[in-house]
Amino acid sequence: MGLFLGAFASACTVHADTLEPPGEYPEDRYAKVAVLQWAHPEYAPVPATLEQAESYKAANRETLAAWAERARAHGAELLVTPEFGVTGYPKTQDGEDQFQAPDQIAPYAESVPGPSSERLGQVAQRLGMHLAFSLAERDQVTGHYHNTLVLLGADGALLGTHRKRNLFGSERKFLRPGGGATVMNTPFGRIGMMICADIYHGPTLEDYRRAAPDLLLVSAAWTVSGAMNSFRSVARSVRATVLASNLADHPDSGVLNPDGTAQSHIREGEGLAFGYIKRRP
């Protein structure tokens, strides 16, 4: 199957320099995987009521579901989507485009399991694919807010979550950091998860080096150029295949081998980048 990188909506752009890895990948030995590069069509409204926030998130969930449909139609068995893909980001006067206080994120935060894992779990089960998505999570015990990456199995079940450990910029004003490495056994081997700035945080890197995942899912909303260099670095550091999904506002997404070479790379625009990983017993 060829690489799909096409127009999903009017804002999407086709880039001929984003290619599927050359070579033969027999389906009985290799699984096809994908990362999404995408930008929210609208900023998250702030301040927002619970109803406004839920309506905004529901629209984002359906967009992610449609991208999952496209990825699966092209053979992908696992899709990684960008940081805060469900929650989105507001427009702020200082240009950081980030929530600034707990009361701003509160209407958007939800539990896991919750509405997003339920809806996208239905999508994953119907498509028979693994799906990773990111959102603002509210811990039901502590009430703290977290930037969380969720992995769903091909049966729609919740496989695991990772809370962003290395908070960036104003995230410290409204989020609490997670801790440790999140690694789980899956049909693709041992999967680890990171969120954006986690990839250059020394203690986090050391934890993942010790955990030795086969595959590292990175959900990002990079705010500067050159994200691909950082994705290459974390692949070499952890010695794992990296699936890096980024928001299209500050682009660079792709599938990277453990030596840092790219199987596929979206530099600009919106679309899907594909790669292959060896199947595990």
C-alpha positions in Angstrom: 0.0 0.0 0.0 1.3 3.5 -0.8 1.6 6.4 1.6 -1.4 8.5 2.1 -0.7 12.2 2.6 -3.7 13.9 1.3 -6.3 16.6 1.7 -8.5 15.8 4.7 -10.0 19.3 4.8 -9.4 22.5 2.9 -6.5 23.4 5.2 -4.6 20.2 4.4 -1.6 20.2 2.1 -0.1 17.5 0.0 3.7 17.2 0.3 5.4 14.9 -2.3 8.6 14.8 -0.1 6.8 12.7 2.5 7.2 9.1 1.4 6.6 5.6 2.7 9.8 3.7 3.5 11.2 1.9 0.4 11.5 -1.9 0.4 9.3 -4.9 1.0 7.4 -5.4 4.3 5.5 -8.7 4.3 2.4 -8.4 6.4 3.1 -11.5 8.4 6.4 -10.1 9.6 5.7 -6.3 9.8 3.0 -4.2 11.2 2.2 -0.8 9.5 2.0 2.2 11.9 1.2 5.8 11.4 1.5 9.3 13.0 -0.8 12.2 12.4 0.3 15.8 11.9 -2.7 18.1 12.3 -3.8 21.5 13.5 -7.0 22.4 15.3 -9.3 24.4 13.0 -10.3 26.7 15.8 -8.7 27.8 19.1 -10.2 26.5 22.4 -12.6 29.2 23.8 -11.4 30.7 27.1 -13.2 31.2 29.3 -15.5 28.4 28.5 -18.5 26.7 30.2 -18.6 23.0 30.6 -21.0 22.8 27.6 -18.8 24.9 25.4 -15.7 22.9 26.3 -17.5 19.6 25.7 -18.8 20.8 22.3 -15.3 21.8 21.3 -13.7 18.5 22.4 -16.5 16.5 20.8 -15.6 18.1 17.4 -11.9 17.3 17.9 -12.7 13.7 18.8 -14.7 13.3 15.6 -11.8 14.8 13.5 -9.4 12.4 15.2 -11.8 9.5 14.5 -11.9 10.5 10.8 -8.1 10.5 10.6 -8.0 7.1 12.3 -10.4 5.9 9.6 -8.0 7.1 6.9 -5.0 5.6 8.6 -6.7 2.2 9.0 -7.9 2.3 5.4 -4.2 2.5 4.4 -3.3 -0.5 6.5 -2.1 1.1 9.8 -2.6 -0.9 12.9 -1.4 1.8 15.3 -2.0 5.6 15.1 -0.4 8.3 17.3 -2.0 11.7 17.4 -0.7 15.1 18.6 -0.5 16.6 22.1 -3.7 17.9 23.5 -5.5 16.7 20.3 -8.8 16.4 22.2 -8.4 19.5 24.4 -6.9 22.0 22.0 -5.2 25.3 22.9 -6.6 28.8 23.4 -5.4 32.0 21.7 -3.6 34.3 24.2 -2.3 37.9 23.8 1.3 36.9 24.8 1.5 34.6 21.8 2.2 31.4 23.9 -1.3 30.1 23.0 -1.6 28.2 26.3 -4.0 28.0 29.2 -2.9 30.3 32.0 -4.6 29.1 35.1 -6.5 26.0 36.6 -9.9 27.7 36.2 -9.2 28.0 32.4 -8.4 24.3 31.9 -11.0 23.0 34.4 -14.0 22.8 31.9 -11.8 20.9 29.5 -10.3 18.4 31.9 -11.9 14.9 32.2 -11.3 11.6 33.8 -9.6 8.6 32.2 -11.7 6.4 31.6 -14.1 9.2 30.5 -15.9 10.6 27.5 -12.9 10.7 25.2 -11.6 7.3 26.0 -15.1 5.9 25.6 -15.7 7.6 22.2 -12.3 6.9 20.7 -12.4 3.4 22.2 -15.4 2.7 20.1 -13.5 3.9 17.1 -10.5 1.8 17.9 -12.7 -1.3 18.4 -14.6 -0.8 15.2 -11.4 -0.3 13.2 -9.5 -3.0 15.0 -6.5 -0.7 15.6 -4.5 0.7 18.5 -4.9 4.5 19.0 -3.0 7.0 21.1 -4.5 10.4 21.9 -3.8 13.2 24.3 -6.0 15.3 26.6 -6.2 17.3 29.8 -7.0 14.8 32.6 -8.5 15.5 36.0 -7.3 13.0 38.7 -10.4 11.8 40.4 -8.7 11.4 43.7 -6.4 14.5 44.0 -8.4 16.8 41.7 -5.1 17.8 40.0 -4.9 18.4 36.3 -2.4 16.5 34.0 -1.4 16.5 30.4 -2.0 12.8 29.6 -1.4 10.5 26.7 -3.8 7.6 26.4 -3.3 4.3 24.5 -6.3 2.2 23.5 -6.1 -1.4 22.2 -7.6 -2.7 19.1 -10.5 -4.0 21.2 -11.1 -0.4 22.5 -9.8 -1.2 25.9 -7.6 1.2 27.9 -4.1 -0.2 27.8 -2.3 2.6 29.7 -1.7 6.3 30.3 1.3 8.6 30.6 1.2 11.9 32.4 3.7 14.5 31.0 6.6 14.7 33.4 8.6 17.7 32.0 6.1 20.5 32.0 7.0 23.4 29.6 6.4 27.1 30.1 3.1 28.2 31.5 1.9 24.5 31.8 3.3 24.8 35.4 0.6 27.3 36.2 -2.2 24.8 35.8 -0.8 21.3 35.5 0.9 18.8 37.8 3.7 16.6 36.4 3.6 12.9 36.1 6.5 10.6 37.1 8.4 7.6 36.0 8.3 5.7 32.7 5.1 4.2 31.2 5.9 1.0 29.4 3.5 -1.9 28.6 3.6 -5.1 26.7 1.6 -5.1 23.4 1.3 -7.1 20.2 3.9 -4.6 18.8 6.4 -5.3 21.6 7.1 -3.1 24.6 5.6 0.3 24.1 6.7 3.4 26.0 5.0 6.8 25.9 6.3 10.4 26.1 4.7 13.8 25.7 6.7 16.7 23.9 9.2 18.2 26.3 9.7 14.8 28.0 12.0 13.8 25.2 14.8 16.0 26.4 14.3 15.6 30.1 17.3 13.8 31.6 15.6 11.8 34.3 12.8 10.7 32.0 15.3 9.6 29.3 17.2 7.6 31.9 14.0 5.9 33.1 13.2 4.9 29.5 16.7 3.7 28.7 16.4 1.3 31.7 12.9 0.2 30.7 14.1 -0.6 27.2 10.9 -0.2 25.1 10.9 -1.5 21.5 8.6 1.3 20.4 8.3 4.9 21.8 5.1 6.9 21.1 5.7 10.7 21.2 2.8 13.1 21.2 3.9 16.7 20.7 2.9 20.3 20.2 6.4 21.6 19.4 6.7 25.4 19.6 10.1 25.9 17.8 11.6 24.6 14.6 13.8 21.6 14.4 11.6 19.0 16.2 12.8 16.2 13.9 16.4 16.6 15.3 15.0 16.1 18.8 13.0 13.1 17.7 16.1 11.6 16.2 18.0 12.2 19.4 15.5 10.5 21.6 15.4 7.5 19.2 19.1 7.0 19.5 19.2 7.7 23.2 16.5 5.2 24.1 17.4 2.8 21.2 13.8 2.5 20.2 11.6 3.0 17.1 9.9 6.4 17.6 6.5 7.4 16.4 6.4 11.2 16.7 3.1 13.0 16.1 3.1 16.8 16.1 0.7 19.7 15.7 1.0 21.2 12.3 1.4 24.8 13.7 5.1 24.0 14.3 5.6 21.0 12.0 7.8 17.9 12.0 6.4 14.4 12.4 7.5 11.0 11.4 8.5 7.4 12.1 12.2 7.0 13.1 14.4 3.9 13.4 16.4 3.3 16.6 19.5 4.8 14.9 17.6 8.0 14.3 17.1 7.6 10.6 13.6 8.5 9.3 11.3 6.0 7.7 9.0 8.8 6.9 8.8 12.6 7.6 6.1 15.2 7.3 7.8 18.6 7.3 4.8 20.9 6.8 1.1 20.7 6.4 -1.4 18.1 7.7 -1.4 14.4 6.9 -0.4 10.9 7.9 3.2 9.5 7.8 3.6 5.7 7.8 6.3 3.3 8.9 6.8 -0.4 9.7 7.8 -2.3 12.8 8.6 -6.0 13.2 5.9 -8.1 14.6 6.6 -9.6 18.0 5.5 -13.0 19.4 
